[in-house]
């Protein structure tokens, strides 16, 4: 390639990157403006449908219908969408988000919204910095999903940050909420503090795993006793739904192999599932067990980790991590058992759709809108 051709390639690359960055920034700005609009509309609707002199029945339906007539092709202002805007305003206005979403319109929208504002700011929290950036970067549909499925403020904050950081689709968000990531990430019993070289690596590893995984995509025939599921049946079901399994497993996991073959002194050994985690920069071996946790499971897994580090761990990678995934486990027993090993290991449990109580199979909306 000539010098001039090399220059052209470089120029095209630089311009392409600039175009992509510009489009991304434009999309972020457009999304933030949309959220501000919806917040203002939601406030206007809230004041006039919740107050003493509120509009009559079916007002929102009539407004939606007339908006469509006035602005043919308008999307996002169906009756249900307008009610979601009202929910968006009512939930976040009470959390002190007004300043972040404040925007001036040459209409009565903002004035009426301000009139109805609760002036008692004692319990409000200022939403600034990193949270504000995350809040404004995710779509309205994501916000509605979080508001209707999560009641606690800290839980909402968690999923907003995760959506913004990992660019989750709405469907992916729904999956993580259903799996209740907030209450399970970082709580898996493990020996990382005793087997990893520094606190930063320990903290990263702890937050990479859950103490329980929801495998509701696995369908077991009705006549089969759930407590006696053959481990191969479980493994094959996971492999048939590997994308969903990785999604439930966590962030930055890459699937490598199932029944991964390892050889030592002429003897063969097979690891159920093998992954690589880009954040942890290490292999992750998972052993599937159909019943309750037994300390003996750790001995087998510990040996597999030794083989992986001896023969397959690449230069620059961290020591392999092992996870026993079983149907049930006594955390106190696990915490005591893992201390005897020098390879980093942990134990997580799994639940199937049949295990979920009926009251949790369908998460109820926060409130009627």
Buried (B, 14 or more C-beta within 10 A) or exposed (E): EEEEEEEEEEEEEEEEEEEEEEEEEEEEEEBBEBBBBBBBBBBBBBBBBEEEEEEEEEBBBEBBBEEBEEEEEEEEBBBEBBBBBBBBBBBBBBBBBBEBBEEEBEEEBBEBBEEBEEEEEEEBEEBEEEBBBBBBBBBBBBBBBBBBBBEEEEBBBBBBBBBBEEEBEBEBBBBBBBBBBBEBBBBBBBBBEEBBEEEEBBBBBBBBBBBBBBBBBBEBEEEEEEEEBEBEBBBEBBEEBEEBBBBBBBBBBEBBEBEBEBEEEEEEEEBBBBBBBEEBBBBBBBBBBBEEBBEEBBEBBBBBBBBBBEEBBEEEBBBBBBBBBBBEBEBEBBBEBBEEBEBBBBBBBBBBEEEBEEEEEEBEEBEEB
